[in-house]
């Protein structure tokens, strides 16, 4: 049994291999790109709108509301990045109902790339908001002795993001494959439904955790004003 789509070689030319992970990743990107272009090219501000526009507005509003609930300041700043993460992961997982398709999120290389994107986004958004000095100062909080521990935490949560998503998607695919070989009728259908629900939940968890990391790093700490210092004096 092929556990990872990396092991499924679709084509090979002069030592260059095209595996299922790369092929299906590009397929998901093409679907999202074409779908977004098709929907946004027919947007309407009138009373009559298409069902696709309604669906798009529901998705965007839902993601914006989730960002706001996390407590991120200027949530629209993070909407494109978090929304892209969520849509890519959920589309990759939901397409698993298509015969012959293997979700690229079942490959550790894909989940690691997504986690690295979050790792880069955390300082990028934070530096854009509070400056490089303000961001680097967070590694010395609450004391400079916490610097190595904060660095380890930064790397460990990136690894945790990648392994969590990979483990859940890969295990679901393997379980479905085992049950199909044992009971090829009723149980696979139930497992596919459960897999769709799990894939949606994993996309939601990944996007929420990414937003939490970004929001916590980008949140500025207000400096005490002179009036506050005056009030503290006897």
FENLIN-V708712 format. One record per backbone hydrogen bond with DSSP energy under -0.5 kcal/mol. NH is the residue of the N-H (numbers start at 1). CO is the residue of the C=O. E is the energy in kcal/mol with one decimal. If there is no record, write none. Layout:
# FENLIN-V708712
NH;CO;E / NH;CO;E
This chain:
# FENLIN-V708712
3;1;-0.9 / 7;4;-1.7 / 8;5;-1.0 / 9;7;-1.0 / 10;8;-0.6 / 10;18;-2.9 / 11;18;-1.5 / 13;16;-2.7 / 16;13;-1.9 / 17;15;-0.6 / 18;11;-3.1 / 19;17;-0.6 / 20;5;-1.1 / 20;8;-2.0 / 21;5;-0.7 / 23;19;-2.0 / 24;20;-2.8 / 25;21;-1.8 / 26;22;-2.2 / 27;23;-1.8 / 28;24;-2.3 / 29;25;-2.3 / 30;26;-2.5 / 31;27;-2.3 / 32;28;-2.5 / 33;29;-2.6 / 34;30;-2.9 / 35;31;-2.6 / 36;32;-2.5 / 37;33;-2.2 / 38;34;-2.6 / 39;35;-2.2 / 40;36;-2.6 / 41;37;-1.5 / 42;39;-1.3 / 43;40;-1.0 / 49;47;-0.7 / 54;50;-1.9 / 55;51;-2.4 / 56;52;-2.4 / 57;53;-2.6 / 58;54;-2.2 / 59;55;-2.3 / 60;56;-2.7 / 61;57;-2.5 / 62;58;-2.4 / 63;59;-2.5 / 64;60;-2.5 / 65;61;-2.5 / 66;62;-2.1 / 67;63;-2.2 / 68;64;-2.1 / 69;65;-2.2 / 70;66;-1.4 / 71;67;-0.7 / 71;68;-0.7 / 72;67;-1.5 / 75;72;-0.5 / 77;74;-1.8 / 78;75;-1.3 / 79;75;-0.7 / 80;76;-0.5 / 82;78;-2.6 / 83;79;-2.7 / 84;80;-1.9 / 85;81;-2.1 / 86;82;-2.5 / 87;83;-2.7 / 88;84;-2.4 / 89;85;-2.3 / 90;86;-2.8 / 91;87;-2.2 / 92;88;-2.2 / 93;89;-2.1 / 94;90;-2.6 / 95;91;-1.8 / 96;93;-1.4 / 97;94;-1.2 / 98;95;-2.0 / 101;98;-1.9 / 106;103;-2.0 / 107;104;-1.6 / 111;107;-2.0 / 112;108;-2.3 / 113;109;-1.7 / 114;110;-2.2 / 115;111;-2.3 / 116;112;-2.5 / 117;113;-1.9 / 118;114;-1.7 / 119;115;-2.4 / 120;116;-2.3 / 121;117;-2.1 / 122;118;-2.3 / 123;119;-0.9 / 124;120;-1.7 / 125;121;-2.8 / 126;122;-1.8 / 127;123;-3.1 / 128;124;-1.9 / 129;125;-1.2 / 130;126;-3.0 / 131;127;-1.9 / 134;130;-0.6 / 135;131;-2.0 / 136;132;-2.5 / 137;133;-1.7 / 138;134;-0.6 / 138;135;-1.3 / 139;135;-0.5 / 139;136;-0.9 / 140;137;-1.2 / 141;138;-1.1 / 146;143;-2.4 / 147;144;-1.6 / 150;146;-2.7 / 151;147;-2.1 / 152;148;-2.2 / 153;149;-2.3 / 154;150;-1.8 / 155;151;-1.8 / 156;152;-2.9 / 157;153;-2.1 / 158;154;-0.9 / 159;155;-2.2 / 160;156;-2.5 / 161;157;-2.0 / 162;158;-1.9 / 163;159;-2.7 / 164;160;-2.5 / 165;161;-1.8 / 166;162;-2.3 / 167;163;-2.9 / 168;164;-2.0 / 169;165;-2.1 / 170;166;-2.8 / 171;167;-2.2 / 172;168;-1.7 / 173;169;-1.9 / 174;170;-2.3 / 175;171;-2.5 / 176;172;-2.0 / 177;173;-2.0 / 178;174;-2.2 / 179;175;-2.5 / 180;176;-2.3 / 181;177;-1.4 / 182;178;-1.1 / 183;179;-3.6 / 188;183;-0.7 / 189;185;-0.8 / 189;186;-0.6 / 190;186;-1.6 / 191;187;-2.6 / 192;188;-2.2 / 193;189;-2.0 / 194;190;-2.4 / 195;191;-2.5 / 196;192;-2.2 / 197;193;-1.9 / 198;194;-2.6 / 199;195;-2.7 / 200;196;-2.1 / 201;197;-2.3 / 202;198;-2.7 / 203;199;-1.9 / 204;200;-2.2 / 205;201;-2.8 / 206;202;-2.5 / 207;203;-2.2 / 208;204;-2.5 / 209;205;-2.8 / 210;206;-2.3 / 211;207;-2.2 / 212;208;-2.5 / 213;209;-2.5 / 214;210;-2.3 / 215;211;-3.0 / 216;212;-2.4 / 217;213;-1.7 / 218;214;-2.3 / 219;215;-1.3 / 222;220;-0.6 / 229;225;-1.8 / 230;226;-2.0 / 231;227;-2.0 / 232;228;-1.3 / 233;229;-0.7 / 233;230;-0.7
